[in-house]
Amino acid sequence: MQFSTGPQQLSKRDYFFSQPHQPFFVLGLINAILFMLLFIPSYKGLFEIEAKFLHSYSMIFLVFTNFFYGFLYTTFPRFSGTMPIHPRKYLVVFLFNFFASLTFLVSIWLNFAFYVTALLMAISFGYTIKIFYEIYKECRLPKKDQYWLIVSLGVGAISNLLFLLSFIPCSCKTNVFYETAINFGIYLYLIFLAFVVAFRMVPFFSHVMNWKKNEKLHIQIFALFLLHSFLTGIYPKAVFLVDLIAALLLTIELKNIKFPFPNREPLLWILHIALFWLPLGLFLGGIIEFFETWFGLYSFKLSLHILVLGFLTTILIGFGTRVTLGHSSNMLIVDKVTVYIFYFTQVVLLGRIIFSITAYFGKISPFFDISATLWIVLFIWWMAKYFKILAFGEKVIPK
């Protein structure tokens, strides 16, 4: 591929802010690299802030939330058949997220700054939900997906509040708030929201428009994830059954969709692989949870990371590449370097699995560092390939 840098009607700054996915994606990419870099020394006890708290909050709210906003502020109006969202609205939200990232960075050394971070993210969620709900009311098209997207964003806002409550010093059991915040933030917010978007968009991209749909799948998965979240604190020995049921329902739905897989088109097969990881991740997670809760094994949160890396990160890279090319008026064609990046998403997952196995046997170093570094390399590599296209709309000429 070759880059052409022909004249543009907008300045680079104006172009950068002209579409919502551009500033949000860039902020998400920077945070993905920065906060993983900081997690490495934090995990080794070099910072006062608890490493798990730094890692979980930054990934949920400062990394994936920015990617979600970039995608949803672009597509939610399209789902609803309404006019695009005015830049002034999404740029206000971007500023909240940007300053939330800065204050969270400060909180690593000055812990009280986290209160500002949580407040900024609460405002960001509240304003975003308000914008989307107004579009939802205006929509005259089928809007079941839009409803569940708003619900999942609402759960994200609740998770943010629970993180805040867990951070406030008190004599009560704040760990309950933290564990619930994690489960709500991962399962009912990140995974569920990505599930709703993926099951709408991936069949469309794959030209599979008619299949025997389970019309109750959304509420079934939401209810199961909600049950998972509460059972984790009440009766964790039953959690594995919930995840296995969810895996079965999703497997049946994917079987009914009948994706054209294997597929020669990288922009499709990366999305198919991501979708296959959703039921597979829940199945493997259920098996892992069974051995953890019934036999006392500890996997270093492997069940959660299989979903976040296998499904969420893989589909993020696939969707992100497609949106970046499509909204810069480039052809939806990728070269060998991008294909290698797609393969590398699975290497990142494999690295995290190996870390959990070796850590269980007491060998944390160097596999923890390798696993974290693989994540960093993935996002640096993607940025090196696509940053100019994403931020400034440079054109790619396929050879």
Solvent accessible surface area in square Angstrom, and as a share of the most:
residue,aa,sasa,rsa
1,M,54,0.24
2,Q,106,0.47
3,F,97,0.40
4,S,38,0.24
5,T,106,0.62
6,G,43,0.42
7,P,145,0.91
8,Q,75,0.33
9,Q,189,0.84
10,L,84,0.42
11,S,62,0.40
12,K,121,0.51
13,R,171,0.63
14,D,63,0.33
15,Y,32,0.12
16,F,32,0.13
17,F,68,0.28
18,S,44,0.28
19,Q,40,0.18
20,P,17,0.10
21,H,2,0.01
22,Q,1,0.01
23,P,0,0.00
24,F,0,0.00
25,F,8,0.03
26,V,13,0.07
27,L,11,0.06
28,G,0,0.00
29,L,4,0.02
30,I,84,0.43
31,N,3,0.01
32,A,0,0.00
33,I,24,0.12
34,L,57,0.28
35,F,1,0.00
36,M,14,0.06
37,L,89,0.44
38,L,25,0.13
39,F,18,0.08
40,I,29,0.15
41,P,31,0.20
42,S,4,0.03
43,Y,74,0.28
44,K,110,0.47
45,G,59,0.57
46,L,126,0.63
47,F,44,0.18
48,E,143,0.64
49,I,9,0.04
50,E,101,0.45
51,A,16,0.13
52,K,105,0.44
53,F,11,0.05
54,L,0,0.00
55,H,32,0.14
56,S,16,0.10
57,Y,0,0.00
58,S,0,0.00
59,M,18,0.08
60,I,1,0.01
61,F,0,0.00
62,L,0,0.00
63,V,0,0.00
64,F,2,0.01
65,T,0,0.00
66,N,0,0.00
67,F,9,0.04
68,F,19,0.08
69,Y,0,0.00
70,G,0,0.00
71,F,19,0.08
72,L,1,0.00
73,Y,3,0.01
74,T,17,0.10
75,T,13,0.07
76,F,0,0.00
77,P,3,0.02
78,R,160,0.58
79,F,10,0.04
80,S,2,0.01
81,G,58,0.56
82,T,28,0.16
83,M,158,0.71
84,P,106,0.66
85,I,17,0.09
86,H,93,0.42
87,P,54,0.34
88,R,160,0.58
89,K,73,0.31
90,Y,2,0.01
91,L,45,0.22
92,V,57,0.33
93,V,0,0.00
94,F,22,0.09
95,L,91,0.45
96,F,49,0.21
97,N,0,0.00
98,F,76,0.31
99,F,97,0.40
100,A,0,0.00
101,S,8,0.05
102,L,77,0.38
103,T,28,0.16
104,F,0,0.00
105,L,47,0.23
106,V,69,0.40
107,S,0,0.00
108,I,1,0.01
109,W,140,0.49
110,L,93,0.46
111,N,42,0.21
112,F,134,0.56
113,A,8,0.06
114,F,0,0.00
115,Y,83,0.32
116,V,70,0.40
117,T,0,0.00
118,A,1,0.01
119,L,107,0.53
120,L,27,0.14
121,M,0,0.00
122,A,46,0.36
123,I,70,0.36
124,S,0,0.00
125,F,0,0.00
126,G,40,0.38
127,Y,60,0.23
128,T,0,0.00
129,I,39,0.20
130,K,110,0.47
131,I,5,0.03
132,F,0,0.00
133,Y,104,0.40
134,E,68,0.30
135,I,16,0.08
136,Y,45,0.17
137,K,112,0.47
138,E,107,0.48
139,C,3,0.02
140,R,198,0.72
141,L,89,0.44
142,P,119,0.75
143,K,59,0.25
144,K,84,0.36
145,D,21,0.11
146,Q,0,0.00
147,Y,101,0.38
148,W,27,0.09
149,L,0,0.00
150,I,24,0.12
151,V,37,0.21
152,S,0,0.00
153,L,0,0.00
154,G,21,0.20
155,V,12,0.07
156,G,0,0.00
157,A,29,0.22
158,I,83,0.42
159,S,0,0.00
160,N,3,0.01
161,L,91,0.45
162,L,24,0.12
163,F,0,0.00
164,L,40,0.20
165,L,61,0.30
166,S,18,0.11
167,F,43,0.18
168,I,69,0.35
169,P,114,0.72
170,C,71,0.43
171,S,126,0.81
172,C,71,0.42
173,K,163,0.69
174,T,32,0.19
175,N,93,0.48
176,V,89,0.51
177,F,66,0.27
178,Y,24,0.09
179,E,49,0.22
180,T,28,0.16
181,A,0,0.00
182,I,17,0.09
183,N,10,0.05
184,F,21,0.09
185,G,0,0.00
186,I,12,0.06
187,Y,6,0.02
188,L,1,0.01
189,Y,0,0.00
190,L,1,0.00
191,I,0,0.00
192,F,0,0.00
193,L,2,0.01
194,A,7,0.05
195,F,1,0.00
196,V,1,0.01
197,V,8,0.04
198,A,0,0.00
199,F,16,0.07
200,R,78,0.28
201,M,24,0.11
202,V,0,0.00
203,P,3,0.02
204,F,111,0.46
205,F,32,0.13
206,S,7,0.04
207,H,156,0.70
208,V,23,0.13
209,M,109,0.48
210,N,142,0.73
211,W,45,0.16
212,K,167,0.71
213,K,102,0.43
214,N,48,0.24
215,E,115,0.52
216,K,136,0.58
217,L,5,0.03
218,H,18,0.08
219,I,98,0.50
220,Q,55,0.25
221,I,1,0.00
222,F,31,0.13
223,A,52,0.41
224,L,23,0.12
225,F,1,0.00
226,L,62,0.31
227,L,82,0.41
228,H,6,0.03
229,S,6,0.04
230,F,98,0.41
231,L,29,0.15
232,T,46,0.27
233,G,69,0.67
234,I,134,0.68
235,Y,112,0.42
236,P,54,0.34
237,K,73,0.31
238,A,21,0.17
239,V,7,0.04
240,F,29,0.12
241,L,94,0.47
242,V,8,0.04
243,D,2,0.01
244,L,45,0.22
245,I,87,0.44
246,A,0,0.00
247,A,5,0.04
248,L,107,0.53
249,L,39,0.19
250,L,0,0.00
251,T,68,0.40
252,I,86,0.44
253,E,7,0.03
254,L,16,0.08
255,K,152,0.65
256,N,47,0.24
257,I,3,0.01
258,K,159,0.67
259,F,19,0.08
260,P,61,0.39
261,F,87,0.36
262,P,124,0.78
263,N,34,0.18
264,R,236,0.86
265,E,62,0.28
266,P,22,0.14
267,L,1,0.01
268,L,22,0.11
269,W,28,0.10
270,I,1,0.00
271,L,0,0.00
272,H,0,0.00
273,I,40,0.20
274,A,0,0.00
275,L,0,0.00
276,F,68,0.29
277,W,41,0.14
278,L,1,0.00
279,P,10,0.06
280,L,77,0.38
281,G,0,0.00
282,L,1,0.00
283,F,94,0.39
284,L,58,0.29
285,G,2,0.02
286,G,0,0.00
287,I,68,0.35
288,I,32,0.16
289,E,15,0.07
290,F,63,0.26
291,F,87,0.36
292,E,44,0.20
293,T,41,0.24
294,W,117,0.41
295,F,129,0.54
296,G,65,0.63
297,L,70,0.35
298,Y,114,0.43
299,S,16,0.10
300,F,41,0.17
301,K,85,0.36
302,L,16,0.08
303,S,11,0.07
304,L,25,0.12
305,H,32,0.14
306,I,4,0.02
307,L,2,0.01
308,V,15,0.09
309,L,13,0.06
310,G,0,0.00
311,F,0,0.00
312,L,1,0.01
313,T,2,0.01
314,T,0,0.00
315,I,6,0.03
316,L,22,0.11
317,I,5,0.02
318,G,0,0.00
319,F,17,0.07
320,G,6,0.06
321,T,0,0.00
322,R,37,0.14
323,V,12,0.07
324,T,1,0.01
325,L,3,0.01
326,G,36,0.35
327,H,42,0.19
328,S,5,0.04
329,S,93,0.60
330,N,15,0.08
331,M,117,0.52
332,L,72,0.36
333,I,74,0.38
334,V,17,0.10
335,D,30,0.15
336,K,150,0.64
337,V,60,0.35
338,T,0,0.00
339,V,26,0.15
340,Y,118,0.45
341,I,0,0.00
342,F,1,0.00
343,Y,122,0.46
344,F,30,0.13
345,T,2,0.01
346,Q,46,0.20
347,V,62,0.36
348,V,3,0.02
349,L,4,0.02
350,L,98,0.49
351,G,10,0.09
352,R,22,0.08
353,I,40,0.20
354,I,69,0.35
355,F,8,0.03
356,S,3,0.02
357,I,93,0.47
358,T,25,0.14
359,A,6,0.04
360,Y,101,0.38
361,F,156,0.65
362,G,65,0.63
363,K,113,0.48
364,I,67,0.34
365,S,69,0.45
366,P,65,0.41
367,F,59,0.25
368,F,11,0.05
369,D,36,0.19
370,I,82,0.42
371,S,11,0.07
372,A,6,0.04
373,T,64,0.37
374,L,32,0.16
375,W,9,0.03
376,I,12,0.06
377,V,59,0.34
378,L,0,0.00
379,F,1,0.00
380,I,88,0.45
381,W,78,0.27
382,W,7,0.02
383,M,35,0.16
384,A,85,0.66
385,K,31,0.13
386,Y,3,0.01
387,F,63,0.26
388,K,118,0.50
389,I,2,0.01
390,L,1,0.01
391,A,1,0.00
392,F,47,0.20
393,G,0,0.00
394,E,22,0.10
395,K,81,0.34
396,V,14,0.08
397,I,91,0.46
398,P,43,0.27
399,K,189,0.80
